[in-house]
């Protein structure tokens, strides 16, 4: 594949001991020759060479150059990595000289894009590269490494195999019904296999949704009427004075946000303005924002006052959140220990029971996040497309439609599944089908 030779700084654009400039493409070694005055044409892969970078005849830096020969490189092309002295000025100057000697500045992600296009990794592995770079904790890093090693491909491979077998059997029955060595299929034989497949992918989707939620952090809203202790609870969870706490009702007038790690998972916390009827214009805006946050929340912590009986505002919030994933917690247990329900004292940092309940709620998701699952909304969305097409096929089978009509939905399901790894294509399906049957005709 003849492509332009590209280059970019692969390390952080900041002060440091060293910086790395990566070059990839057919003219990689020609660029190095012009840049250093040394001949790299016969340099072996997986070797490191000392050289001096020149700007015309002026020496600019002493560098080490790592050589990777195609196809045994990250991109599958000829690759070189120049390790120069760190620092913004010298790194950028070396890059400018690389570009001036025949390379083009790479686009964002272009090295990994070439790795995908050259068959060095599938699309799920390419996504994992970025996931590993941006991982914010051990859980996300571990998941990215698993994906980089092909966990998504291994997860969906059995589904691909089963679906390909179903389609192949149908196609052979349609195209070669006269041959004695082809067993005649009926809807009664295909339908159980289709239902089994749909059940399997539904389990994968549900597991992935729970795992992704825990990996990304659970969007959590702390809700309650004014002066019930929401800000105190936020501060207790964050272990810092993030929100202002006073005895004056309506102190919090806007959303206050923060993130906290609880036993391997992250809560993206939002402390809201107290929900009540108010004539104050600023407070009303805060209340409207609070209600909007509740709509988007994945978990609502509804705080009630243990020291007083529930009032109309509490009843309104209970009704508002009845269809949400929620935890009802009674705050100010130091003022009333006789509470029938989960109770805490946020002002005294006595919130262990609430933390335990949150962990219990998401224990399964945390466990799944440590296993091989689909890793993002794109992958889950394609799996859902594959599931829907299979459900359409099942409906057609149950209605007694001809198998060649059913095959259309099955092929759509197969295509969506293969797009998860970026390997979809009608010709691929045909190759899979014909590789399984040798009819000698």
N, C-alpha and C positions, 0 to 999 in steps of 0.2 A: 504494500500500500504506500503510494508516494504522496506524502503530506508535507506541508510546511514544517520547518523545524521551529519549535517553540521553546521559550525560556521564561523563567519567573523565579523570584525569591521564594524559597520554600520554608524559611524560618521567619520568626517574628520581625517586623520592621521596627527594630528597637536596638538599643545598645546591648552588646553581648560579647562573649569571648570569640565566637565564630558565627558566621552566617553561611547558609548553603544556597547556591543558585543551581537550579535543575534545568537541564537542556534535554530535549527529546525530539527525534526526527531523523530523517535520512542524512541530513548534512551536519549532524552533531559533531563528528570528528573533524570535518572541514572547518567548522567554526572554531574548534579548539586549536587547530593548526594555526589559523590566522591570529588567534588571540594570544598564543604563547610562543609562537615560533618553533614549536616542537611538532614532530610528526606522530599523530595518534592513530594513523590508518591501520596499523597492525597491532595496536594495543589489545591485549586479551581482556575478556570480561572478568569481572570480580577482581580487578587489580586497582591499586592506588598509585598515583604518580605525582611527584613533586614538579612544580612548574612556576614560572613567573608570568604574570599577566602584564601585557604592555599596552600602552596607548601610543601608537606609532612606535617610537623607539624609547619612550619614557617608561621605566618600570613603575607599575602601580601597586602591585601586591604580590607576595609570595603565597602560593596556594597549594592545596592538595586536591587532586582530581580523581574521583572514583568512576570507573568505567563499567558499564553494563551493556553487553551485546544483545541485540535482538536475536531470538524472541524472549530470551531469559532476562527480562527487565520488568519494571513496574508497568510500563505502558505497552510492552511487547515490541517496542522500537529500540533503536540505538539510543542509549541514555548516558549522560554524564552529569555528575554532581560536583560542583566547584565549592570546596570549603575554603572560604577566604576569612580574613580577620573581621570580627564583628564591628558593628558601628553603622549608623545610618548612612553616613557619607560614603565610606569606602565600599559598602555593599551595593549601593545604588550606582556608584561609578563603574564597578565591575559589571553589573547588569547592563548598563548602557553600552559598554564595550562589547558584550556578548551580542546585544541587539545590533550594534553597528557592524558586526562581522557576519551577519547573515541570518540571525534568528529573529523570530517575531515574538512579541510579548504574548504570553499565554492568557487566555480567558480564564475566568474563575472556574475551577473544577476541570479544566481541559485535560490535564494529565490523567485524571481518573476516567474522564470520558473516553479518552483514547484506550485506556486499559480495558474498558467495557467493549468498545467497538472492535478491539483486536482480540477479544475472547479471553482476556486474562482474568476476568471476573464477570459474574452476572450482575443484573441491576440491583438486586437486593444486597449484594456484597459491596457494590459501589456506594449505595446509600449508607452502609455500615461504616465506610471510611469516614464520612462526615460526622456520623453519630459518635464515633470514637473520639474525634477531635473535639467535639462540642460537649462530650459527656461531663455532667456536673457532679457525678458521684460514682461510687463503685458499682452500683446496680446498673446504671446506664452504660458504663464502660464494659462491664462483663457481658451485657447483652450485645453490645456492638462487636466485641471480639468473637462471640459465638456466631453472629451473622456473617462476619468477615470470613469465618471458617466454613461457611456454607450451611448454617443451621436452617435458614428459611428454605433453601433448595431441598434439603433432606426432609423437611416437614411436609412439603407439598408433593414430593416425588411419588409417594404411594397413591395419592389422589390422581395425579397425572397418569400413572400406570393403569389404575382401575378404569378411568374414563376412556383412555385410549383403547383399552381392550374392549369396552362396550361398543365404542364407535366402530372399531375394526371388525368386530363380529357382525354388526349390522350391515356395514358396507359390503362385506364379502357375501352375505346372504342376498343382498339386493343385486349385486353385480354378477354373481356366479351361482345362481340358484340351481343350475342343472348339474353341478358337480357332486358326485357321491361323497367326496371327502369333506364336504362342508355341511356341518350340522344345521338343520333348519331352526331358526329362532322364532319365538313368539313373544307377544307383548308380556305374557305371564312370566317369561324368563328374564326379560330386560327390566321390568318394573321393580322387582325386589332389589336388584343391583343398583338401580337409580336411587331408590329410597335409602339404601344403606350409604351410598355416596353422599347424599344430601345431609344425612345425619352426621356424618364424619366432618364435613366442612362446617356445619353449624357449630360443632364443638370447638373447632379451631378458631372460628370467628369470635365466639364468646370468650374463650381463653385469651385471645389477643386483645380484645377490648378491655378486659380487666387488667391485663398486664401493662398495656400502654397507659392506662389511666394512672397506675401506680408509678410507672417510670417517669411520666411527664409531671407528676404532682397533682394532687387532688384539689380542685378549686373549691375552697371552703369558705362559706359566709357565716359569720357570727351575727345572729339576729336576736332582737328582743326590744322591748319597750324601753323608753329612756330611763337611765339611772339603775338599770338592772345588773350592771357589772360586765358589760360586753368588752369594754376597753381594758378592764382589769384582767379579763380572761385572755385577751390578745397578748397583753404584756406578760402574763404568766406562761403562756405557751411559747412565746419568743424569748423568754428570760431576759427581757430588756424593757425599758420604759418607752415603748414606741408610741403609745397613744396617751393623750392627756386624760387624767382621771380626777374628777371632782365630784362633790355631792350635788352639783347643779345639774338638773335634768336638761338634756339637749346639748351637752358639752361637745360631743362628736357631731359635726355638721357635714362632714364629707367622708369618703371612703378612706380608711387607713389600712395599708397592705403590708404584708411581710410573709416570709417563708420559714418553715421550721421542719427539721428532720425528726421523724418519730420512728425509731426502730427500723431503719432502712427505707422508709418512704417519706415523701415530701408533702406537706400541706401548704398550699398557696392560700394564705389566710387573708380575709377581708373583714375588717371591723366596720360595721355600718352605723349610720345615724339611727337613733331610736325611732321606731315606727309609732307615730301618733298623729292625731289631728293638730295642725299648727297653723297659726296666722303669720308666722315669721317667714319672710320670703326666702332667706338663705337656708333656713332649716328645711323648708318644703323642698327645695332643690336637692338637698342631701337625702331626704326621704325618698324622693323619686329615683335617685341613683341607687339607693339601697334596694328598692324593689326590683330595679333592672338587674342588679347583681344577683338577687335571689333567683331570677329566671334562668341565669346562666350557670348557677352553682351546681356542682356535682355532689356536694354535701352541705347541709345546713345544720349548724349547731344553734338550736333555739334555746335561748337562756330565759328562764323564768325566775322569779324572786321567791326564794324559800321562806322569806320572812313575812310574806303577805299572801292573801288569797288571790288567785288569778282574776283579772278584771277583763273588761271588754276588749282592751287592746291585746291582751294575751290570747283571748279566744279568737280574735281576728287573725293573729299570726299562726295559731294552730291550724286554722282553716286554710290560710294561704299556703302553708307548707305541707299539707297532708299528703300530697302526691310526690313530694320530693324525698330523696334519701336524707334522713334527718336523725339527729340525736337530740332529745329533749333533756336538758340539764337544769337542775335547780341550784342557783348560786346563793351565796350568803348562808351556807349551812352552819356557820359559826353563830348565827342568830337564831337558828331553828334546826336542831338535829333530827327532829321527828318528821322526816320527809319520805313519802312513798315514791321513790324513784332515784335516779342517778343524781347525787348531790355533790357540790364542790364549794370551796371557799377560795375564789380567785384572788382576792385581796391578800390572802395568806399563802398563796401558791399551793394550795391543797387541791390539786387537779388530777391526781394519779388515776382515779376511777374513770375519768373522762378519757385520758390518754389510753388506758387499757381497752376501753370500749371502741375507740377509733382503730386501734391495732386489731382488735377482734373482727371488726367489720371488714377490714381490708387484708386480713391474713391470707385468704385464698389468692387475691390479686397479687400480693407480694410474693407468694410461693410461685405463682405462674410467671411472674416477671423474672424469676431466676431460672426458668426453663426455656426451651426453644419455642418461640412463638413468632407470629407476624409482628413487625416492629413499628409500623406507622400507619397513618390514615390511608395513604395510597394503596398499600398492600391489603389492608382490611377492606377497603372499598372494592378492589378487584375481586377479592374472595367473595364479597357479597354479590357482585355481578355474576360470578360463576354459580353461586348458589341459586340466584333468581332464575338463571337460564335453565338450570337443572330442574327447578320447581315447575317451570313452564313445560319442560319435557315430560315430567311426571304427570302433569295435568293432561297433556296430549295423549299419553299412554292410557290413562284412566278413561279418557273419552273414546278410546278405540281408534285413534288416528293411525295412518300408515306409518311404518317405521322410517321411511325416507323423509317424511315430514318431521318426525321426532328428531332425526339426525341434525337438523338445522339448529335446534336449541342446544343439543349436546355439543356441537362444534363451537357455538358461541361460548358455552361454559368452558370448554377446553382452551379457547383463545384467551379468555379473561384470566384463567388460572396461569397460563404461560406468561402473560404480561407481567405477572408479579416479579419474575426474574428477567423480563425483557427478552424472552426468546420465542415470542408468538409469531406465527406465520402459517398460512395455509399449506405451503410446501412442506413445512416441518411435520404437520399432521399426516400428509400423504406419505412422507418418508417413514413415519412411525407405522402406519398401517401396512404398507407393502413390505416392510422389513419383517413382519410377523408371519407372513403367509407365502409359501412357495408352492404355487399351484401348477407350475410347469406348463403354463399356457401362454 
